[in-house]
Amino acid sequence: MKRVTMADVAKEAGVSKSTVSQFLNGRFEYMSEDTKKKIERAVQDLSYSPNVIARSLKQKRTSMIGIIVANIVHGISTEVCQAIEDYCQKKDIHAIVCNAYDDPEKEKKYIDMLRARQVDGLIIFPSGGNQELYRQLEREKYPIVFVDRKIEGVEVSTIVVDNRRAVRQAVEYLVEKKHDRIALVTPPMTTYTRRERLEGYKEAIEARGLPFQDQYVKSVPYEAIVPSMKEMFQQHPPTALIAANDLSFMEVMKFAKENNLKIGQDLALIVFDNIKFADIYEPAITTISQPAYEMGTKAAELLIQQIMKKPVTPETHVLETSLLIRDSAQ
């Protein structure tokens, strides 16, 4: 069976090939609604399918991007990816999502694989363990955007939230509620995000004239959070606690259940992350909410600008969080 070509569509619609090409590439600025409908009808009637390979060779683009997530288990990662995909879909660009599990070696393999597939650019939640590779991408001016984590010494467009300010705000709120033994539970200090949250905690404790006590900071792998909290609660247990992300929160809740602690009564709790169903927990969970959709949309916008060769100055875009006060932090 003969393959239907763009010329066939143009003839059926009674327009030029260039007009059909503009339609297929989403360039409707100077196209009437009547022309659009004619081409749509011709495409449907002829069951026309564009030759993607030929088009990508001509345009020197594949209309595909790669997203490398540090850990897709985090709710914030899923929300950001959804926003990226939504934005790309409007631009007729496809996204390939890869999960690096915070493993620099996996991250490197995914970068190499996606580039071998000739994706037009990458959005990365960087592990922080591939500095030389990041610098190589920067030197090549390869389209790239970092999300959630900043890498010092690498000048690429980066989207983060103001982690320090967010934790300072949380500590200040707890102090206003008369808490003076405030703990922080976080995974190990292997990323920019976690280090910034710890610094925000230290700054707020110092600003409020409270002594910084190592026993109230647990920076350990997720599987060690419950044992480390047992140790923390043996002598002078904290009256309030900030969980640095959603997975830390789950371990804190496990500890509370095992030790018959009532959240909101025995222990005030604030979680840094967008916790699903936070408002229907009992008690409802106070959270530091990140603008995930805005982060993903901005990342996709900046990447596509680079792909389209528009001038983009590499800079760090810092977005603000919101402290959503609920019953768990009294």
C-alpha positions as CSV (number, residue, x, y, z in Angstrom):
1,M,0.0,0.0,0.0
2,K,1.4,3.4,-1.0
3,R,2.5,5.6,1.9
4,V,0.4,8.8,2.2
5,T,2.7,11.9,1.9
6,M,2.4,15.5,2.9
7,A,1.9,16.3,-0.7
8,D,-1.2,14.1,-0.7
9,V,-2.6,15.9,2.4
10,A,-1.9,19.3,0.7
11,K,-3.7,18.2,-2.4
12,E,-6.7,16.9,-0.5
13,A,-7.0,20.0,1.6
14,G,-6.4,22.4,-1.3
15,V,-3.4,24.1,0.3
16,S,0.4,24.2,-0.2
17,K,2.8,21.7,1.3
18,S,4.4,24.5,3.4
19,T,1.0,25.3,4.9
20,V,0.6,21.6,5.9
21,S,4.1,21.7,7.3
22,Q,3.3,24.7,9.4
23,F,0.1,23.0,10.7
24,L,2.0,19.8,11.6
25,N,4.6,21.9,13.5
26,G,1.9,23.8,15.4
27,R,2.6,27.2,13.8
28,F,-0.9,28.6,13.5
29,E,-0.1,32.3,13.7
30,Y,-1.2,33.2,10.2
31,M,-3.6,30.3,9.5
32,S,-7.3,30.7,9.4
33,E,-9.7,28.4,11.3
34,D,-11.1,27.3,7.9
35,T,-7.6,26.2,6.7
36,K,-6.9,24.4,9.9
37,K,-10.2,22.4,9.7
38,K,-9.5,21.5,6.0
39,I,-6.0,20.1,6.9
40,E,-7.3,18.3,10.0
41,R,-10.0,16.7,7.9
42,A,-7.5,15.7,5.2
43,V,-5.1,14.2,7.8
44,Q,-8.0,12.1,9.2
45,D,-9.5,11.1,5.9
46,L,-6.1,9.9,4.5
47,S,-4.9,8.5,7.9
48,Y,-1.7,10.5,7.4
49,S,1.1,9.8,9.9
50,P,4.1,12.1,9.7
51,N,7.5,10.5,9.0
52,V,9.1,11.4,12.4
53,I,12.6,10.2,11.5
54,A,12.6,12.3,8.3
55,R,11.3,15.3,10.1
56,S,13.9,15.0,12.9
57,L,16.7,14.8,10.4
58,K,15.5,17.9,8.6
59,Q,14.9,19.9,11.8
60,K,18.0,18.4,13.5
61,R,15.8,17.7,16.5
62,T,14.0,14.6,17.7
63,S,11.3,16.4,19.7
64,M,12.2,14.3,22.7
65,I,13.7,15.3,26.0
66,G,15.0,13.2,28.9
67,I,14.1,13.7,32.6
68,I,16.4,12.0,35.1
69,V,14.8,11.9,38.5
70,A,16.9,11.4,41.7
71,N,14.2,9.2,43.3
72,I,10.7,8.9,41.7
73,V,9.4,7.7,45.1
74,H,9.3,11.3,46.4
75,G,6.0,12.9,45.8
76,I,7.6,16.2,44.8
77,S,9.5,14.4,41.9
78,T,6.3,13.0,40.5
79,E,4.5,16.3,40.6
80,V,7.4,18.1,38.9
81,C,7.5,15.4,36.2
82,Q,3.8,15.8,35.6
83,A,4.2,19.5,35.1
84,I,7.2,19.0,32.7
85,E,5.2,16.5,30.6
86,D,2.1,18.7,30.5
87,Y,4.2,21.6,29.2
88,C,6.0,19.5,26.7
89,Q,2.8,17.9,25.4
90,K,1.5,21.4,24.4
91,K,4.7,21.9,22.4
92,D,4.4,18.4,20.8
93,I,7.6,17.2,22.6
94,H,7.8,13.8,24.2
95,A,9.5,13.1,27.6
96,I,11.4,10.0,28.6
97,V,11.6,9.6,32.4
98,C,14.4,7.7,34.1
99,N,14.8,7.0,37.8
100,A,18.4,7.2,39.1
101,Y,17.7,6.2,42.7
102,D,20.2,8.8,43.9
103,D,22.9,6.7,42.4
104,P,25.6,8.8,40.5
105,E,26.6,5.7,38.4
106,K,23.0,5.1,37.3
107,E,22.6,8.8,36.6
108,K,25.7,8.8,34.3
109,K,24.4,5.8,32.4
110,Y,21.1,7.5,31.8
111,I,22.7,10.7,30.6
112,D,24.9,8.7,28.2
113,M,21.9,6.6,27.0
114,L,19.6,9.5,26.5
115,R,22.3,11.4,24.6
116,A,22.9,8.4,22.4
117,R,19.2,8.4,21.6
118,Q,19.7,12.1,20.5
119,V,17.2,13.7,22.9
120,D,17.1,17.4,22.4
121,G,17.9,18.2,26.1
122,L,17.9,17.0,29.7
123,I,16.1,18.0,32.9
124,I,18.0,16.5,35.8
125,F,17.4,16.2,39.5
126,P,21.2,15.9,40.0
127,S,22.7,13.3,42.4
128,G,25.7,15.6,42.8
129,G,28.1,12.8,42.0
130,N,29.0,13.6,38.4
131,Q,30.5,17.0,38.5
132,E,32.9,16.5,35.6
133,L,30.1,15.2,33.4
134,Y,27.9,18.2,34.4
135,R,30.8,20.5,33.5
136,Q,31.3,18.8,30.1
137,L,27.6,19.3,29.3
138,E,28.0,23.0,30.3
139,R,31.1,23.4,28.1
140,E,29.2,21.8,25.1
141,K,26.3,24.2,25.7
142,Y,24.1,21.2,25.6
143,P,20.5,22.1,26.6
144,I,20.2,21.2,30.3
145,V,18.2,22.3,33.4
146,F,18.7,21.2,37.0
147,V,15.7,20.9,39.3
148,D,15.5,20.7,43.1
149,R,19.2,20.7,43.6
150,K,22.0,23.2,42.8
151,I,25.5,22.0,41.9
152,E,28.2,24.5,43.0
153,G,30.6,25.4,40.2
154,V,28.3,24.3,37.4
155,E,26.7,27.2,35.6
156,V,23.4,25.8,34.2
157,S,19.8,26.9,34.6
158,T,18.6,25.6,38.0
159,I,15.2,25.6,39.7
160,V,15.2,25.3,43.5
161,V,13.1,26.5,46.4
162,D,14.4,28.7,49.3
163,N,15.1,25.7,51.6
164,R,16.8,27.8,54.3
165,R,14.0,30.3,54.6
166,A,11.4,27.5,54.6
167,V,13.0,25.7,57.6
168,R,13.7,28.9,59.5
169,Q,10.0,29.8,59.1
170,A,9.0,26.3,60.5
171,V,11.3,26.6,63.5
172,E,10.1,30.1,64.3
173,Y,6.5,28.9,64.2
174,L,7.3,26.1,66.6
175,V,9.2,28.5,69.0
176,E,6.1,30.8,69.0
177,K,4.2,27.7,70.1
178,K,6.6,27.5,73.1
179,H,8.7,24.6,71.9
180,D,12.4,24.8,72.8
181,R,13.5,21.3,72.1
182,I,13.0,21.1,68.3
183,A,14.5,18.1,66.4
184,L,15.4,17.7,62.7
185,V,15.3,14.3,61.0
186,T,16.9,14.1,57.5
187,P,18.6,11.7,55.2
188,P,22.4,12.0,55.0
189,M,23.9,15.4,53.9
190,T,24.8,14.2,50.4
191,T,22.8,16.9,48.5
192,Y,22.5,20.6,48.3
193,T,18.9,20.5,49.3
194,R,19.5,18.6,52.6
195,R,22.5,20.8,53.5
196,E,20.4,24.0,53.0
197,R,17.6,22.7,55.2
198,L,20.1,21.9,57.9
199,E,21.6,25.3,57.7
200,G,18.2,26.9,57.9
201,Y,17.5,24.9,61.0
202,K,20.8,26.0,62.6
203,E,20.2,29.6,61.7
204,A,16.7,29.7,63.2
205,I,17.8,27.9,66.4
206,E,20.7,30.4,66.8
207,A,18.5,33.4,66.0
208,R,16.0,32.4,68.7
209,G,18.8,32.1,71.3
210,L,18.3,28.3,71.7
211,P,21.4,26.1,72.1
212,F,22.2,23.9,69.1
213,Q,22.3,20.3,70.3
214,D,23.6,17.5,68.2
215,Q,21.3,15.0,69.8
216,Y,18.3,16.7,68.2
217,V,19.7,16.4,64.6
218,K,19.6,12.9,63.0
219,S,21.0,12.8,59.5
220,V,20.9,9.1,58.7
221,P,19.7,6.7,56.0
222,Y,15.9,6.0,56.0
223,E,16.3,2.5,57.5
224,A,18.2,4.0,60.5
225,I,15.7,6.8,61.3
226,V,13.6,4.7,63.7
227,P,16.6,3.4,65.7
228,S,18.1,6.9,65.8
229,M,14.9,8.4,67.1
230,K,14.8,5.8,69.9
231,E,18.2,7.1,71.0
232,M,17.0,10.7,70.7
233,F,14.0,10.1,72.9
234,Q,15.8,8.2,75.7
235,Q,16.8,11.2,77.9
236,H,15.4,14.7,77.0
237,P,12.9,13.9,74.2
238,P,12.1,16.8,71.8
239,T,8.7,18.3,72.0
240,A,8.7,19.2,68.3
241,L,10.2,17.7,65.1
242,I,10.8,18.7,61.5
243,A,10.9,15.8,59.0
244,A,13.1,16.9,56.0
245,N,11.1,15.1,53.4
246,D,8.2,12.7,52.8
247,L,10.1,9.5,53.2
248,S,11.6,10.7,56.5
249,F,8.0,11.5,57.6
250,M,6.9,7.9,57.0
251,E,9.7,6.7,59.3
252,V,8.8,9.3,62.0
253,M,5.2,8.1,61.9
254,K,6.4,4.5,62.2
255,F,8.4,5.4,65.3
256,A,5.4,7.3,66.8
257,K,3.1,4.3,66.3
258,E,5.6,1.9,67.8
259,N,6.0,4.1,70.9
260,N,2.4,5.2,71.3
261,L,3.3,8.9,70.7
262,K,0.3,11.1,69.8
263,I,1.3,13.5,67.0
264,G,0.1,17.0,67.8
265,Q,0.0,16.2,71.5
266,D,3.1,14.4,72.6
267,L,5.1,15.6,69.6
268,A,4.5,18.6,67.3
269,L,5.4,17.7,63.7
270,I,6.1,19.7,60.5
271,V,7.0,17.9,57.2
272,F,9.1,19.5,54.4
273,D,7.2,18.2,51.3
274,N,3.9,18.0,49.6
275,I,2.4,15.1,51.5
276,K,-0.6,13.6,49.7
277,F,-3.7,13.6,51.9
278,A,-1.9,15.7,54.6
279,D,-5.2,17.3,55.4
280,I,-7.1,14.1,56.1
281,Y,-4.5,12.4,58.4
282,E,-5.5,12.4,62.0
283,P,-4.3,14.8,63.1
284,A,-3.9,16.8,59.8
285,I,-0.2,17.3,59.0
286,T,1.5,20.7,58.9
287,T,3.6,20.8,55.8
288,I,6.1,23.0,54.0
289,S,4.6,23.0,50.6
290,Q,6.8,23.4,47.5
291,P,5.4,24.9,44.2
292,A,6.1,21.6,42.4
293,Y,4.0,22.4,39.3
294,E,5.6,25.8,38.9
295,M,9.0,24.2,39.3
296,G,8.3,21.7,36.5
297,T,6.7,24.2,34.2
298,K,9.7,26.6,34.6
299,A,12.2,23.9,34.0
300,A,10.5,22.8,30.8
301,E,10.2,26.4,29.6
302,L,13.9,27.1,30.1
303,L,14.9,23.8,28.5
304,I,12.8,24.4,25.4
305,Q,14.1,27.9,25.0
306,Q,17.7,26.4,24.9
307,I,16.6,23.8,22.4
308,M,15.1,26.5,20.2
309,K,18.4,28.4,20.4
310,K,16.9,31.3,22.2
311,P,19.3,33.2,24.5
312,V,19.0,31.9,28.1
313,T,21.4,33.2,30.8
314,P,22.2,30.3,33.2
315,E,21.0,31.3,36.6
316,T,19.4,29.8,39.7
317,H,15.7,30.5,40.0
318,V,14.6,30.4,43.6
319,L,10.9,29.8,44.3
320,E,9.2,30.3,47.6
321,T,7.5,27.7,49.8
322,S,4.4,27.9,51.9
323,L,3.9,26.8,55.5
324,L,0.5,25.1,55.6
325,I,-0.4,25.0,59.3
326,R,-2.6,22.2,60.4
327,D,-3.2,20.3,63.6
328,S,0.1,18.3,63.9
329,A,2.1,21.4,64.9
330,Q,0.5,22.8,68.1
